[in-house]
Structures are given as structure tokens and as C-alpha cells.
Amino acid sequence: MIWGVLDLAGGSVVAWKITRIEPWVRTKDPVTHHGFRPMESQPEQYGPWRWMMYINSLGGKDRSCREVPLVADRPRVVVFGDSFAEGWGLPYEQSLPAHLQTDLSSQGIEVLGFGVASYSPSLTEKWMRKLLQQGVRWNLAVVLIDAGDFWEETHDYQDFIDGKKQVKVSNKPRFFRLKWYEYSLTVQTVTALHRRLFPRRETRTPWEMAQAGNSWKLTWLSKSEAKSWLDKGLAQSGRAIERILEMGREHRFPVILVVYPYPVMMAEGRLQNEQTSFWRNFSEKNPVTLVDLSPQFVEEGVAPEQTYGKYFILGDFHWNDNGNQLVARTLAPKIIEKMNSAATGKPAN
């Protein structure tokens, strides 16, 4: 009994030190399902990559926990989407919104990032509506649409989107959500020793690992039986974007939609697929600019694996610093053109 008490007491101290900061800035949200806590910061880690996460007063990832006015004194561009828009695995300075800020600063434009990992168009629409209801205003919205969004629309968030599932904010630290044996110092010691003596060896190359990333969300690329939920997810995403365009007309801001390839699409030569066809047809039927980034990840005479090594986090499917710079350079002229046309009333090409 004495050993058991000491074992659990010592293990609890270790568990508390490990879990007390994991994760604090990320939280559940009754309106958007999940999001960030405004004006909070913490170290965040993804695999071997570790960076400092800062959230501004509006709830967006930023360079610091700073106060951001609801209405800017200069033109404002906002970036919505999932982990690609958030800048997953990177500090804010290497994210897409940060590089867009660098490219657009000479035009006197402010850029804010509102991307949140694992968002789909339906959640993005709810997040955008929430910000507008709070009085936040902008002049143009860039919305990134992921090739895995349709899985999330139909599998992960369907009940929440339909109002059948409620999400409650929880302030309970992860420490209090551990299973009973995770408080044991003996279990923790044996587990750590096993990991050290028998480390998991990755036999796949970074290129192969990247192609397998998010594989369950991309089964529509290879399995015909996935077509039913793919079509349903595309339709649901389309309705969410239609509501975003309606908000844009109401609040007088244009929208730019952005689609982009995964490494597996680069490897298999499937840069044009069911997703890109859907959004191309959608943009032709609706007054919205669509930017397909696929051509940016094709280099003449260069193997896809080499292009991947330049623009993606090795072993992962997200863009690295160079990849975000490439995307920012591609989008910046489109943003300037769109904002100028909105100001003059002349349609952009």
C-alpha cells in the first residue's frame, strides 16, 4: 500500500509537469467546434518541430499576444482555412499570413491569419460569421480549401453542423483526463525505458511518409466506394462557401478561393481531380476568384520528390517556410488585383 501511494504520488508530479501546458491555446468552441483562446501563448510541438504559439485578441495566430482593433485604419486581408492557413508545424513568422504581410506591406495592406487546424468550409463559415458578429471587419478574404475537407464535413463534423451535437468549452487541464495507470511512476518509467531501448524505426523515406499523410481523408483518390461521401462533402462545402459569398456581398468584401495539391497528388500526377473540377465549376457559376496552386508545385524537368523537398516539411504534407513564401508570392498579385477592382468597381480578370 505504501509503495502504491508513493508510486501514484510521484507519477502524478511527473504527469502534472508534462501535461500542465498541453494544450492551452487550443480549445473547444460551441460556435465553431474548436479554435484558439485569445491572448494566450504556449510552446507547441508537432513531431520533432517545436515553436511558440501566440494568439491575438481576435483569436488568430499571430507574432505576439497583441491587441488587434476590430476595424483597421488601412486595407485588411484575412486568411481562413485549416492547418495550411494556420501554418502548422511552424512559428507564425514562417506561415502564409506572415509572408503575405511581407509581400503586401508596400501596398499599405494589413494581413491577419484566422486559419485553424482541421477546419472545413462549414467551420470556416461559422468562424467568419462569428467574427463579423463581433464587429471585426476586413476588405478581402482568402479562403483555403483542403482536399481532405470533405471527409471532415461528412465524418468528423456532420452532427455538429446539423445541430445534433453540442460542443462545450472545457477548462479542465489534460492532467485530469489521464487514465488511472498514466499517473503511475512505474508505468511511466517502464514506458520511457521501452521507448529508449526499442525506438521506433521509420523505414519509409520522408517522401513516402508525406504521401501517406492524411491518407484516410484522401481515400477518394483511390477508392470508388468513397464517391458517395465525397459528393456529399463537396456539396456541403459548396453550400458553406455560398454562404461565405453571401456574407461578402452583405459586408462588401470580395473572396478568393484557393485549392492546392497534397504530395500524393504530385506523386501520382493527379493535380487535376474531382476536387479541382468541382471548384472550377463552382467558380464559373458563382462570382468568385479561384486560384489553383497545382501549377506552382510542378517544375519542368524536376522530379516531384525534389519539388517536395524544397517546399514541404520533410516527412510531412504541410508547406515549409519556402512553400509558404511560394504560395504568398502567387497570391499577392491576385489580392492586389482583386482589391483594386473592388475599389474601382471594375471586374478583375
Contacts in CASP RR format, 6 or more apart in sequence:
PFRMAT RR
TARGET T0000
AUTHOR 0000-0000-0000
METHOD contacts of the structure
MODEL  1
MIWGVLDLAGGSVVAWKITRIEPWVRTKDPVTHHGFRPMESQPEQYGPWR
WMMYINSLGGKDRSCREVPLVADRPRVVVFGDSFAEGWGLPYEQSLPAHL
QTDLSSQGIEVLGFGVASYSPSLTEKWMRKLLQQGVRWNLAVVLIDAGDF
WEETHDYQDFIDGKKQVKVSNKPRFFRLKWYEYSLTVQTVTALHRRLFPR
RETRTPWEMAQAGNSWKLTWLSKSEAKSWLDKGLAQSGRAIERILEMGRE
HRFPVILVVYPYPVMMAEGRLQNEQTSFWRNFSEKNPVTLVDLSPQFVEE
GVAPEQTYGKYFILGDFHWNDNGNQLVARTLAPKIIEKMNSAATGKPAN
6 185 0 8 1.000
7 184 0 8 1.000
7 185 0 8 1.000
7 186 0 8 1.000
8 183 0 8 1.000
8 184 0 8 1.000
8 185 0 8 1.000
10 185 0 8 1.000
11 183 0 8 1.000
11 184 0 8 1.000
11 185 0 8 1.000
11 188 0 8 1.000
12 183 0 8 1.000
14 185 0 8 1.000
14 188 0 8 1.000
15 175 0 8 1.000
15 178 0 8 1.000
15 182 0 8 1.000
15 183 0 8 1.000
15 188 0 8 1.000
16 175 0 8 1.000
19 173 0 8 1.000
19 174 0 8 1.000
19 175 0 8 1.000
19 178 0 8 1.000
20 173 0 8 1.000
20 175 0 8 1.000
21 42 0 8 1.000
21 43 0 8 1.000
22 174 0 8 1.000
23 42 0 8 1.000
23 44 0 8 1.000
23 174 0 8 1.000
24 37 0 8 1.000
24 40 0 8 1.000
24 42 0 8 1.000
25 36 0 8 1.000
25 37 0 8 1.000
25 40 0 8 1.000
25 41 0 8 1.000
25 42 0 8 1.000
25 44 0 8 1.000
25 53 0 8 1.000
25 55 0 8 1.000
26 34 0 8 1.000
26 35 0 8 1.000
26 36 0 8 1.000
26 37 0 8 1.000
27 34 0 8 1.000
27 35 0 8 1.000
27 36 0 8 1.000
27 37 0 8 1.000
27 169 0 8 1.000
27 170 0 8 1.000
28 34 0 8 1.000
28 35 0 8 1.000
28 167 0 8 1.000
28 168 0 8 1.000
28 169 0 8 1.000
28 170 0 8 1.000
29 35 0 8 1.000
29 167 0 8 1.000
29 169 0 8 1.000
30 166 0 8 1.000
30 167 0 8 1.000
30 168 0 8 1.000
30 169 0 8 1.000
31 126 0 8 1.000
31 127 0 8 1.000
31 130 0 8 1.000
32 116 0 8 1.000
32 119 0 8 1.000
32 123 0 8 1.000
32 126 0 8 1.000
32 127 0 8 1.000
32 130 0 8 1.000
33 123 0 8 1.000
33 126 0 8 1.000
33 157 0 8 1.000
33 160 0 8 1.000
33 167 0 8 1.000
34 116 0 8 1.000
34 118 0 8 1.000
34 167 0 8 1.000
35 59 0 8 1.000
35 116 0 8 1.000
35 127 0 8 1.000
36 55 0 8 1.000
36 59 0 8 1.000
36 60 0 8 1.000
36 61 0 8 1.000
36 116 0 8 1.000
37 55 0 8 1.000
37 59 0 8 1.000
38 55 0 8 1.000
38 56 0 8 1.000
38 57 0 8 1.000
38 58 0 8 1.000
38 59 0 8 1.000
38 60 0 8 1.000
39 55 0 8 1.000
39 56 0 8 1.000
39 57 0 8 1.000
39 65 0 8 1.000
40 55 0 8 1.000
40 65 0 8 1.000
41 52 0 8 1.000
41 53 0 8 1.000
41 54 0 8 1.000
41 55 0 8 1.000
41 65 0 8 1.000
42 52 0 8 1.000
42 53 0 8 1.000
43 50 0 8 1.000
43 51 0 8 1.000
43 52 0 8 1.000
43 53 0 8 1.000
44 50 0 8 1.000
44 51 0 8 1.000
44 52 0 8 1.000
44 53 0 8 1.000
44 89 0 8 1.000
45 51 0 8 1.000
46 88 0 8 1.000
46 89 0 8 1.000
49 89 0 8 1.000
49 90 0 8 1.000
49 313 0 8 1.000
51 89 0 8 1.000
51 90 0 8 1.000
51 91 0 8 1.000
52 91 0 8 1.000
53 61 0 8 1.000
53 92 0 8 1.000
54 61 0 8 1.000
54 62 0 8 1.000
54 63 0 8 1.000
54 64 0 8 1.000
54 65 0 8 1.000
54 92 0 8 1.000
55 61 0 8 1.000
55 62 0 8 1.000
55 65 0 8 1.000
56 62 0 8 1.000
56 64 0 8 1.000
56 65 0 8 1.000
56 66 0 8 1.000
56 67 0 8 1.000
56 68 0 8 1.000
56 112 0 8 1.000
57 65 0 8 1.000
57 66 0 8 1.000
57 67 0 8 1.000
57 68 0 8 1.000
58 68 0 8 1.000
58 70 0 8 1.000
58 112 0 8 1.000
58 114 0 8 1.000
58 131 0 8 1.000
58 134 0 8 1.000
58 136 0 8 1.000
59 114 0 8 1.000
60 112 0 8 1.000
60 113 0 8 1.000
60 114 0 8 1.000
60 115 0 8 1.000
61 86 0 8 1.000
61 87 0 8 1.000
61 92 0 8 1.000
61 95 0 8 1.000
61 97 0 8 1.000
61 113 0 8 1.000
61 115 0 8 1.000
62 68 0 8 1.000
62 92 0 8 1.000
62 112 0 8 1.000
62 113 0 8 1.000
63 92 0 8 1.000
63 93 0 8 1.000
63 98 0 8 1.000
68 112 0 8 1.000
70 134 0 8 1.000
70 135 0 8 1.000
70 136 0 8 1.000
70 137 0 8 1.000
71 135 0 8 1.000
71 136 0 8 1.000
71 137 0 8 1.000
72 110 0 8 1.000
72 137 0 8 1.000
72 138 0 8 1.000
74 108 0 8 1.000
74 109 0 8 1.000
74 110 0 8 1.000
75 107 0 8 1.000
75 108 0 8 1.000
75 109 0 8 1.000
75 110 0 8 1.000
75 139 0 8 1.000
75 140 0 8 1.000
75 339 0 8 1.000
76 109 0 8 1.000
76 110 0 8 1.000
76 111 0 8 1.000
76 112 0 8 1.000
76 137 0 8 1.000
76 138 0 8 1.000
76 139 0 8 1.000
76 140 0 8 1.000
77 100 0 8 1.000
77 104 0 8 1.000
77 109 0 8 1.000
77 110 0 8 1.000
77 111 0 8 1.000
77 112 0 8 1.000
77 138 0 8 1.000
77 139 0 8 1.000
77 140 0 8 1.000
77 141 0 8 1.000
77 142 0 8 1.000
77 335 0 8 1.000
77 339 0 8 1.000
78 111 0 8 1.000
78 112 0 8 1.000
78 113 0 8 1.000
78 114 0 8 1.000
78 138 0 8 1.000
78 140 0 8 1.000
78 141 0 8 1.000
78 142 0 8 1.000
79 85 0 8 1.000
79 96 0 8 1.000
79 97 0 8 1.000
79 100 0 8 1.000
79 111 0 8 1.000
79 112 0 8 1.000
79 113 0 8 1.000
79 114 0 8 1.000
79 115 0 8 1.000
79 141 0 8 1.000
79 142 0 8 1.000
79 144 0 8 1.000
80 113 0 8 1.000
80 114 0 8 1.000
80 115 0 8 1.000
80 119 0 8 1.000
80 124 0 8 1.000
80 127 0 8 1.000
80 128 0 8 1.000
80 141 0 8 1.000
80 142 0 8 1.000
80 143 0 8 1.000
80 144 0 8 1.000
81 114 0 8 1.000
81 115 0 8 1.000
81 116 0 8 1.000
81 119 0 8 1.000
81 124 0 8 1.000
81 143 0 8 1.000
81 144 0 8 1.000
81 145 0 8 1.000
81 146 0 8 1.000
82 115 0 8 1.000
82 116 0 8 1.000
82 117 0 8 1.000
82 118 0 8 1.000
82 119 0 8 1.000
82 120 0 8 1.000
82 144 0 8 1.000
82 146 0 8 1.000
82 149 0 8 1.000
83 115 0 8 1.000
83 117 0 8 1.000
83 118 0 8 1.000
83 318 0 8 1.000
84 96 0 8 1.000
84 144 0 8 1.000
84 146 0 8 1.000
84 260 0 8 1.000
84 318 0 8 1.000
84 319 0 8 1.000
85 96 0 8 1.000
85 97 0 8 1.000
85 113 0 8 1.000
85 114 0 8 1.000
85 115 0 8 1.000
85 116 0 8 1.000
85 119 0 8 1.000
85 144 0 8 1.000
86 95 0 8 1.000
86 113 0 8 1.000
86 115 0 8 1.000
86 116 0 8 1.000
86 117 0 8 1.000
87 94 0 8 1.000
87 95 0 8 1.000
87 96 0 8 1.000
87 115 0 8 1.000
87 318 0 8 1.000
87 319 0 8 1.000
87 324 0 8 1.000
88 117 0 8 1.000
88 318 0 8 1.000
89 313 0 8 1.000
89 316 0 8 1.000
89 318 0 8 1.000
90 313 0 8 1.000
90 318 0 8 1.000
90 320 0 8 1.000
90 321 0 8 1.000
90 324 0 8 1.000
92 98 0 8 1.000
94 320 0 8 1.000
94 321 0 8 1.000
94 324 0 8 1.000
95 113 0 8 1.000
95 324 0 8 1.000
96 319 0 8 1.000
96 324 0 8 1.000
96 327 0 8 1.000
96 328 0 8 1.000
97 111 0 8 1.000
97 112 0 8 1.000
97 113 0 8 1.000
98 111 0 8 1.000
98 324 0 8 1.000
99 324 0 8 1.000
99 325 0 8 1.000
99 327 0 8 1.000
99 328 0 8 1.000
100 111 0 8 1.000
100 142 0 8 1.000
100 328 0 8 1.000
100 331 0 8 1.000
100 332 0 8 1.000
100 335 0 8 1.000
101 110 0 8 1.000
101 111 0 8 1.000
102 328 0 8 1.000
103 328 0 8 1.000
103 329 0 8 1.000
103 332 0 8 1.000
104 111 0 8 1.000
104 332 0 8 1.000
104 335 0 8 1.000
104 336 0 8 1.000
107 336 0 8 1.000
109 335 0 8 1.000
109 339 0 8 1.000
112 138 0 8 1.000
114 127 0 8 1.000
114 128 0 8 1.000
114 131 0 8 1.000
115 124 0 8 1.000
115 144 0 8 1.000
116 123 0 8 1.000
116 127 0 8 1.000
118 152 0 8 1.000
118 156 0 8 1.000
119 127 0 8 1.000
120 146 0 8 1.000
120 149 0 8 1.000
120 150 0 8 1.000
120 152 0 8 1.000
120 153 0 8 1.000
120 156 0 8 1.000
120 157 0 8 1.000
120 237 0 8 1.000
120 240 0 8 1.000
121 143 0 8 1.000
121 145 0 8 1.000
121 149 0 8 1.000
121 153 0 8 1.000
121 236 0 8 1.000
121 237 0 8 1.000
121 238 0 8 1.000
121 240 0 8 1.000
121 241 0 8 1.000
121 244 0 8 1.000
122 153 0 8 1.000
122 157 0 8 1.000
122 161 0 8 1.000
122 236 0 8 1.000
122 237 0 8 1.000
122 240 0 8 1.000
123 157 0 8 1.000
124 143 0 8 1.000
124 240 0 8 1.000
124 244 0 8 1.000
125 240 0 8 1.000
125 241 0 8 1.000
125 243 0 8 1.000
125 244 0 8 1.000
125 247 0 8 1.000
128 141 0 8 1.000
128 244 0 8 1.000
128 247 0 8 1.000
129 243 0 8 1.000
129 247 0 8 1.000
132 247 0 8 1.000
132 251 0 8 1.000
137 251 0 8 1.000
138 253 0 8 1.000
139 253 0 8 1.000
139 339 0 8 1.000
139 342 0 8 1.000
140 253 0 8 1.000
140 254 0 8 1.000
140 255 0 8 1.000
140 256 0 8 1.000
140 335 0 8 1.000
140 338 0 8 1.000
140 339 0 8 1.000
140 342 0 8 1.000
141 244 0 8 1.000
141 248 0 8 1.000
141 253 0 8 1.000
141 254 0 8 1.000
141 255 0 8 1.000
141 256 0 8 1.000
142 255 0 8 1.000
142 256 0 8 1.000
142 258 0 8 1.000
142 331 0 8 1.000
142 335 0 8 1.000
143 241 0 8 1.000
143 244 0 8 1.000
143 255 0 8 1.000
143 256 0 8 1.000
143 257 0 8 1.000
143 258 0 8 1.000
144 258 0 8 1.000
144 259 0 8 1.000
144 260 0 8 1.000
145 237 0 8 1.000
145 241 0 8 1.000
145 257 0 8 1.000
145 258 0 8 1.000
145 259 0 8 1.000
145 275 0 8 1.000
145 279 0 8 1.000
146 260 0 8 1.000
147 217 0 8 1.000
147 218 0 8 1.000
147 259 0 8 1.000
147 260 0 8 1.000
147 261 0 8 1.000
147 262 0 8 1.000
147 265 0 8 1.000
147 273 0 8 1.000
147 275 0 8 1.000
148 214 0 8 1.000
148 217 0 8 1.000
148 218 0 8 1.000
149 233 0 8 1.000
149 237 0 8 1.000
150 217 0 8 1.000
150 220 0 8 1.000
150 229 0 8 1.000
150 230 0 8 1.000
150 232 0 8 1.000
150 233 0 8 1.000
150 234 0 8 1.000
150 236 0 8 1.000
150 237 0 8 1.000
150 275 0 8 1.000
151 216 0 8 1.000
151 217 0 8 1.000
151 218 0 8 1.000
151 219 0 8 1.000
151 220 0 8 1.000
151 229 0 8 1.000
152 217 0 8 1.000
153 161 0 8 1.000
153 232 0 8 1.000
153 233 0 8 1.000
153 236 0 8 1.000
153 237 0 8 1.000
154 229 0 8 1.000
154 232 0 8 1.000
154 233 0 8 1.000
154 236 0 8 1.000
155 229 0 8 1.000
159 165 0 8 1.000
160 167 0 8 1.000
161 236 0 8 1.000
181 187 0 8 1.000
182 188 0 8 1.000
202 209 0 8 1.000
204 212 0 8 1.000
206 309 0 8 1.000
206 314 0 8 1.000
206 315 0 8 1.000
207 263 0 8 1.000
207 267 0 8 1.000
207 305 0 8 1.000
207 308 0 8 1.000
207 309 0 8 1.000
207 315 0 8 1.000
209 315 0 8 1.000
209 316 0 8 1.000
210 263 0 8 1.000
210 264 0 8 1.000
210 308 0 8 1.000
210 312 0 8 1.000
210 314 0 8 1.000
210 315 0 8 1.000
210 316 0 8 1.000
210 317 0 8 1.000
211 263 0 8 1.000
211 264 0 8 1.000
211 267 0 8 1.000
212 264 0 8 1.000
213 262 0 8 1.000
213 263 0 8 1.000
213 264 0 8 1.000
213 316 0 8 1.000
213 317 0 8 1.000
214 262 0 8 1.000
214 317 0 8 1.000
215 264 0 8 1.000
218 262 0 8 1.000
218 264 0 8 1.000
219 226 0 8 1.000
220 226 0 8 1.000
220 227 0 8 1.000
220 229 0 8 1.000
220 230 0 8 1.000
220 274 0 8 1.000
221 264 0 8 1.000
221 265 0 8 1.000
221 268 0 8 1.000
221 270 0 8 1.000
221 273 0 8 1.000
230 274 0 8 1.000
234 274 0 8 1.000
234 275 0 8 1.000
234 278 0 8 1.000
238 282 0 8 1.000
241 257 0 8 1.000
241 282 0 8 1.000
241 286 0 8 1.000
241 288 0 8 1.000
242 286 0 8 1.000
244 255 0 8 1.000
245 255 0 8 1.000
245 286 0 8 1.000
245 287 0 8 1.000
245 288 0 8 1.000
248 254 0 8 1.000
248 255 0 8 1.000
253 342 0 8 1.000
254 289 0 8 1.000
254 338 0 8 1.000
254 339 0 8 1.000
254 341 0 8 1.000
254 342 0 8 1.000
255 288 0 8 1.000
255 289 0 8 1.000
256 288 0 8 1.000
256 289 0 8 1.000
256 290 0 8 1.000
256 291 0 8 1.000
256 331 0 8 1.000
256 334 0 8 1.000
256 335 0 8 1.000
256 338 0 8 1.000
257 279 0 8 1.000
257 282 0 8 1.000
257 283 0 8 1.000
257 288 0 8 1.000
257 289 0 8 1.000
257 290 0 8 1.000
257 291 0 8 1.000
258 290 0 8 1.000
258 291 0 8 1.000
258 293 0 8 1.000
258 327 0 8 1.000
258 331 0 8 1.000
259 275 0 8 1.000
259 276 0 8 1.000
259 279 0 8 1.000
259 290 0 8 1.000
259 291 0 8 1.000
259 292 0 8 1.000
259 293 0 8 1.000
259 294 0 8 1.000
260 292 0 8 1.000
260 293 0 8 1.000
260 294 0 8 1.000
260 297 0 8 1.000
260 327 0 8 1.000
261 271 0 8 1.000
261 293 0 8 1.000
261 294 0 8 1.000
261 297 0 8 1.000
262 317 0 8 1.000
263 304 0 8 1.000
263 308 0 8 1.000
263 312 0 8 1.000
263 317 0 8 1.000
264 270 0 8 1.000
264 317 0 8 1.000
265 271 0 8 1.000
265 273 0 8 1.000
265 294 0 8 1.000
266 297 0 8 1.000
266 298 0 8 1.000
266 304 0 8 1.000
266 307 0 8 1.000
266 308 0 8 1.000
267 304 0 8 1.000
267 305 0 8 1.000
269 304 0 8 1.000
271 294 0 8 1.000
271 295 0 8 1.000
271 297 0 8 1.000
271 298 0 8 1.000
272 294 0 8 1.000
276 292 0 8 1.000
276 294 0 8 1.000
279 290 0 8 1.000
279 292 0 8 1.000
280 290 0 8 1.000
280 292 0 8 1.000
282 288 0 8 1.000
282 290 0 8 1.000
283 289 0 8 1.000
283 290 0 8 1.000
289 334 0 8 1.000
289 338 0 8 1.000
289 348 0 8 1.000
291 330 0 8 1.000
291 331 0 8 1.000
291 334 0 8 1.000
293 327 0 8 1.000
293 330 0 8 1.000
296 326 0 8 1.000
296 327 0 8 1.000
296 330 0 8 1.000
297 304 0 8 1.000
297 307 0 8 1.000
297 311 0 8 1.000
298 304 0 8 1.000
298 307 0 8 1.000
299 306 0 8 1.000
299 307 0 8 1.000
310 322 0 8 1.000
310 323 0 8 1.000
311 319 0 8 1.000
311 320 0 8 1.000
311 322 0 8 1.000
311 323 0 8 1.000
311 326 0 8 1.000
312 318 0 8 1.000
312 319 0 8 1.000
312 320 0 8 1.000
312 323 0 8 1.000
313 319 0 8 1.000
313 320 0 8 1.000
314 320 0 8 1.000
319 326 0 8 1.000
319 327 0 8 1.000
337 348 0 8 1.000
337 349 0 8 1.000
338 348 0 8 1.000
340 348 0 8 1.000
341 347 0 8 1.000
341 348 0 8 1.000
END
